Amino acid sequence: MADEEMRMELERLRSENAALKHVSAKGLALKVSEKGALSVYGLGRFPVTLYKEQWVKLLAMAEEIKVFLKANDSQLKAKL
């Protein structure tokens, strides 16, 4: 029975690995944190984690943020 359990575990790990490879085209991943906030992984070393209301406020400002980025382009650094 040990061989069958090992085969099942290997299959489970393969499917988990395949799911992780298909995170997104931009390399970003979304996850609900233990405290119920939304975390975005892949932007930097640490995830960006905000609660739902905070994301709604931030996304409502999307155009304003884009305009600000353009207006201050010469002062802003780009991390590659």
Contacts in CASP RR format, 6 or more apart in sequence:
PFRMAT RR
TARGET T0000
AUTHOR 0000-0000-0000
METHOD contacts of the structure
MODEL  1
MADEEMRMELERLRSENAALKHVSAKGLALKVSEKGALSVYGLGRFPVTL
YKEQWVKLLAMAEEIKVFLKANDSQLKAKL
23 29 0 8 1.000
27 42 0 8 1.000
28 40 0 8 1.000
28 41 0 8 1.000
28 42 0 8 1.000
28 43 0 8 1.000
29 40 0 8 1.000
29 41 0 8 1.000
29 42 0 8 1.000
30 38 0 8 1.000
30 39 0 8 1.000
30 40 0 8 1.000
30 41 0 8 1.000
31 38 0 8 1.000
31 39 0 8 1.000
31 41 0 8 1.000
31 47 0 8 1.000
32 38 0 8 1.000
32 39 0 8 1.000
33 39 0 8 1.000
33 49 0 8 1.000
36 51 0 8 1.000
37 49 0 8 1.000
37 50 0 8 1.000
37 51 0 8 1.000
37 52 0 8 1.000
38 49 0 8 1.000
38 50 0 8 1.000
38 51 0 8 1.000
38 52 0 8 1.000
38 55 0 8 1.000
39 47 0 8 1.000
39 48 0 8 1.000
39 49 0 8 1.000
40 47 0 8 1.000
40 48 0 8 1.000
40 49 0 8 1.000
41 47 0 8 1.000
50 58 0 8 1.000
69 76 0 8 1.000
END
